[in-house]
């Protein structure tokens, strides 16, 4: 018995149809767009976490340096923090100024005998709320809002006031001011 090959049979075409290619490209574009959004969110959260860690470290080093022996906050200043090499790794400095993780100057207020006061500029209201919640309990007094008209969010005798924090963080040019003992 002989087998005869059927030469009339059409061969199946190889390759992709245009619709398949368009669908594949669309899936790749959507996936990369979603990946970019996730990346940006994670990067922003990492920046905020770095800022929180820097402020916590800054407060800790301030207390260790100036709060010992009953507190000598009269010498609490950027120049003294720099001279004593008490700048957290997340911060940078020049000869007389300290800058936070975002490059904003850390502003020292005239210190009182019993406490040191320092302010940090917050870039977004979300960052402001996260940082305020994380570091307010470490401070003696905390306020947040526009520079010069901050709302008190924590005092020596009260816990964090979430409503005052939300109001203070909602304004433009928001500043977190912390008093440390």
C-alpha positions in Angstrom: 0.0 0.0 0.0 1.3 3.3 -1.1 0.6 6.6 0.6 0.1 9.5 -1.6 0.8 12.9 -0.3 -2.0 15.4 -0.7 -0.5 18.4 -2.3 -3.7 20.3 -2.4 -4.0 20.8 1.3 -3.3 24.4 2.3 -0.5 25.0 4.7 -1.4 26.8 7.9 0.1 30.3 8.0 2.6 31.1 10.7 2.9 34.4 12.5 0.5 36.7 14.3 -2.5 38.5 13.3 -2.5 42.3 13.7 -5.2 42.1 16.4 -3.0 39.7 18.5 0.0 42.1 18.2 -2.1 45.1 19.2 -3.4 43.2 22.2 0.0 42.1 23.3 1.4 45.7 23.0 -1.6 47.0 24.9 -1.1 44.5 27.8 2.6 45.4 28.0 1.8 49.2 28.1 -0.8 48.7 30.8 1.5 46.5 32.9 4.4 49.0 32.6 2.1 51.9 33.5 0.9 50.1 36.6 4.4 49.2 37.5 5.5 52.8 37.2 2.7 54.0 39.5 3.6 51.4 42.0 7.3 52.3 41.8 6.5 56.0 42.3 4.3 55.3 45.3 7.0 53.1 46.9 9.6 55.7 46.2 7.5 58.4 47.9 6.9 56.1 50.9 10.6 55.4 51.1 11.4 59.1 51.1 8.8 59.8 53.8 10.2 56.9 55.9 13.7 58.3 55.4 12.5 61.7 56.6 10.8 60.1 59.6 13.9 58.1 60.5 16.0 61.3 60.1 13.8 63.4 62.4 13.6 60.6 65.0 17.4 60.3 64.9 17.7 64.1 65.1 15.5 64.3 68.1 17.3 61.5 69.8 20.7 63.0 69.2 19.4 66.4 70.4 18.1 64.9 73.6 21.4 63.0 74.2 23.5 66.1 73.6 21.6 68.9 75.1 19.0 67.3 77.4 21.5 65.5 79.6 22.2 66.7 83.2 18.9 68.6 83.5 19.2 70.1 80.0 21.3 72.8 78.6 19.2 73.8 75.7 20.7 77.4 75.6 23.4 76.1 73.2 20.9 74.1 71.0 21.7 75.4 67.5 22.6 74.2 64.0 26.2 75.3 64.5 26.5 73.3 67.7 24.9 70.2 66.3 27.4 70.4 63.4 30.3 71.1 65.6 29.5 68.2 67.9 28.9 65.9 64.8 25.3 65.1 65.9 23.8 65.3 62.4 21.8 62.2 61.3 22.9 60.4 58.2 19.7 61.3 56.4 20.5 65.0 56.8 23.2 67.2 55.1 25.0 70.3 56.3 27.2 73.1 55.3 29.2 75.3 57.6 26.3 76.7 59.6 23.0 75.1 58.4 21.4 71.6 58.5 19.2 70.3 55.7 16.7 67.5 56.0 16.3 64.5 53.6 14.4 66.7 51.1 17.0 69.4 51.1 15.0 71.9 53.2 16.7 73.8 55.9 16.1 72.6 59.5 15.2 75.9 61.3 16.2 76.3 64.9 14.2 78.7 67.1 15.8 80.7 69.9 16.2 78.0 72.6 14.6 78.2 76.0 16.5 77.1 79.1 14.3 74.0 79.4 13.8 73.0 75.8 15.1 73.2 72.2 12.8 74.0 69.3 13.3 73.1 65.7 11.1 73.2 62.5 10.9 71.0 59.5 9.3 72.0 56.2 6.8 69.4 54.9 6.3 69.0 51.2 2.8 67.4 51.0 -0.1 67.1 53.3 0.2 63.3 53.2 3.9 63.5 54.2 3.0 66.0 56.9 0.4 63.8 58.5 2.6 60.7 58.4 5.6 62.5 59.8 3.6 64.3 62.5 2.0 61.2 63.7 5.3 59.3 63.8 7.4 62.0 65.7 4.9 64.1 67.7 5.0 61.7 70.6 8.8 62.0 70.8 8.5 65.7 71.4 7.5 67.8 74.3 5.3 70.1 72.3 4.4 69.8 68.6 2.6 72.2 66.2 2.0 72.1 62.5 0.8 74.6 59.9 1.9 77.7 58.0 5.1 79.2 59.5 4.2 81.6 62.2 0.6 80.4 62.6 1.0 76.7 63.4 -1.8 74.8 65.2 -0.8 73.1 68.4 -1.2 69.3 67.9 0.4 68.1 71.1 1.3 69.7 74.4 3.1 68.5 77.4 -0.2 67.3 78.9 -2.1 66.2 75.8 -1.9 63.5 73.2 -1.8 64.1 69.4 -4.9 66.1 68.3 -5.7 64.5 64.9 -8.2 67.3 63.9 -5.6 70.0 64.5 -3.0 68.0 62.7 -5.3 67.6 59.6 -6.0 71.3 59.7 -2.3 72.3 60.0 -1.2 69.8 57.4 -3.8 71.1 54.9 -2.3 74.6 54.5 0.4 75.6 52.0 4.0 76.0 53.2 3.3 73.6 56.1 5.9 73.4 58.9 6.2 70.9 61.7 7.6 72.5 64.8 8.8 70.4 67.7 10.0 71.3 71.1 12.4 68.8 72.7 13.3 68.3 76.3 
